Amino acid sequence: MTILETAVRQIARVLAVLSAGAIVVMVVAIACDVIVRNTTGASVRGMLELAETSLVISVFFGLAWAGVKGEHVCVTLLVDRFHEAATRLVQIVVWALSTVFISWLLYATVLRAIDSTTMREERFGLVRWPIYPMRWVIVAGLVALLLVALLNLARSVAGRLPMGPESELQAVLVQQERVAAQTEESLEALDKQVPGASAAETIPAGGTR
């Protein structure tokens, strides 16, 4: 697993956590608004806008993690009947087209975000709610998704499967091996400082050496 792949996974994981948090905020905001409306007959100022903002964050910050986990919509009814070489070619074409499309979408979104920021776009309701920060949230989500698409394209060209459950399991195994190696190095360093210390740590409580 390359450094780039590790970095993309970490970025997607952080965005996924923020996405999950946004879902919680959205649910709480809607619940509060419904309770207050049924109780007093009036809405809570800003709750609707907060829920809409949380919806944008939850959707676009979750795209990259779905790509990393391989949880996007994928129909393999036809590809499963191809030979390995044909399947690899299809994957290369699909991820190349996906990269081009996401790049075009990102370009258009950046232009729209710049215009929105320049005019300080707002939503007028019960409160004045700025819209332009959410334009940049969409940009950030698309950038992360583009990194995933580029990484999957590189994996397909190299003859590897796109990121998904198998690659996620491999990443976990690599992380466990790394932790085990670091633990072994720490024990060796401790043993050099205090001879027999690492062996003493392995003796059960109440046991004898």
Solvent accessible surface area in square Angstrom, and as a share of the most:
residue,aa,sasa,rsa
1,M,73,0.33
2,T,77,0.45
3,I,154,0.78
4,L,106,0.53
5,E,4,0.02
6,T,36,0.21
7,A,44,0.34
8,V,4,0.02
9,R,6,0.02
10,Q,92,0.41
11,I,76,0.38
12,A,1,0.01
13,R,85,0.31
14,V,86,0.49
15,L,21,0.10
16,A,20,0.15
17,V,99,0.57
18,L,89,0.44
19,S,7,0.05
20,A,56,0.43
21,G,34,0.33
22,A,9,0.07
23,I,80,0.41
24,V,90,0.52
25,V,64,0.37
26,M,34,0.15
27,V,86,0.49
28,V,82,0.47
29,A,3,0.03
30,I,88,0.45
31,A,44,0.34
32,C,55,0.33
33,D,14,0.07
34,V,72,0.41
35,I,112,0.57
36,V,50,0.29
37,R,121,0.44
38,N,120,0.62
39,T,106,0.62
40,T,93,0.54
41,G,64,0.61
42,A,59,0.46
43,S,41,0.27
44,V,48,0.27
45,R,158,0.58
46,G,8,0.07
47,M,42,0.19
48,L,98,0.49
49,E,5,0.02
50,L,54,0.27
51,A,7,0.06
52,E,65,0.29
53,T,20,0.11
54,S,4,0.03
55,L,90,0.45
56,V,37,0.21
57,I,38,0.19
58,S,13,0.08
59,V,71,0.41
60,F,52,0.22
61,F,23,0.09
62,G,21,0.21
63,L,57,0.28
64,A,1,0.01
65,W,56,0.20
66,A,29,0.22
67,G,5,0.05
68,V,0,0.00
69,K,54,0.23
70,G,29,0.28
71,E,118,0.53
72,H,74,0.33
73,V,143,0.82
74,C,90,0.54
75,V,119,0.68
76,T,57,0.33
77,L,128,0.64
78,L,119,0.59
79,V,34,0.20
80,D,104,0.54
81,R,174,0.64
82,F,78,0.32
83,H,155,0.69
84,E,153,0.69
85,A,78,0.61
86,A,39,0.31
87,T,30,0.18
88,R,108,0.39
89,L,111,0.55
90,V,45,0.26
91,Q,36,0.16
92,I,43,0.22
93,V,72,0.41
94,V,76,0.44
95,W,33,0.11
96,A,35,0.27
97,L,118,0.59
98,S,31,0.20
99,T,16,0.09
100,V,101,0.58
101,F,119,0.49
102,I,16,0.08
103,S,44,0.28
104,W,150,0.52
105,L,62,0.31
106,L,26,0.13
107,Y,140,0.53
108,A,42,0.33
109,T,20,0.12
110,V,45,0.26
111,L,83,0.41
112,R,94,0.34
113,A,0,0.00
114,I,82,0.42
115,D,75,0.39
116,S,0,0.00
117,T,38,0.22
118,T,110,0.64
119,M,124,0.55
120,R,137,0.50
121,E,36,0.16
122,E,57,0.25
123,R,74,0.27
124,F,146,0.61
125,G,48,0.47
126,L,101,0.50
127,V,32,0.18
128,R,162,0.59
129,W,66,0.23
130,P,55,0.35
131,I,39,0.20
132,Y,52,0.20
133,P,50,0.32
134,M,29,0.13
135,R,56,0.20
136,W,97,0.34
137,V,21,0.12
138,I,33,0.17
139,V,15,0.09
140,A,42,0.33
141,G,0,0.00
142,L,4,0.02
143,V,62,0.36
144,A,4,0.03
145,L,37,0.18
146,L,27,0.14
147,L,55,0.27
148,V,1,0.00
149,A,1,0.00
150,L,77,0.39
151,L,12,0.06
152,N,0,0.00
153,L,39,0.19
154,A,57,0.44
155,R,12,0.05
156,S,1,0.00
157,V,76,0.44
158,A,72,0.56
159,G,48,0.46
160,R,87,0.32
161,L,107,0.53
162,P,29,0.18
163,M,5,0.02
164,G,4,0.04
165,P,91,0.57
166,E,115,0.52
167,S,6,0.04
168,E,21,0.10
169,L,111,0.55
170,Q,82,0.36
171,A,11,0.09
172,V,67,0.39
173,L,89,0.44
174,V,39,0.22
175,Q,92,0.41
176,Q,106,0.47
177,E,120,0.54
178,R,104,0.38
179,V,76,0.44
180,A,61,0.47
181,A,48,0.37
182,Q,101,0.45
183,T,69,0.40
184,E,104,0.47
185,E,111,0.50
186,S,69,0.45
187,L,62,0.31
188,E,92,0.41
189,A,49,0.38
190,L,59,0.29
191,D,54,0.28
192,K,169,0.71
193,Q,139,0.62
194,V,84,0.48
195,P,115,0.72
196,G,24,0.23
197,A,17,0.13
198,S,23,0.15
199,A,50,0.38
200,A,47,0.36
201,E,107,0.48
202,T,105,0.61
203,I,49,0.25
204,P,102,0.64
205,A,112,0.87
206,G,88,0.85
207,G,41,0.39
208,T,129,0.75
209,R,207,0.75
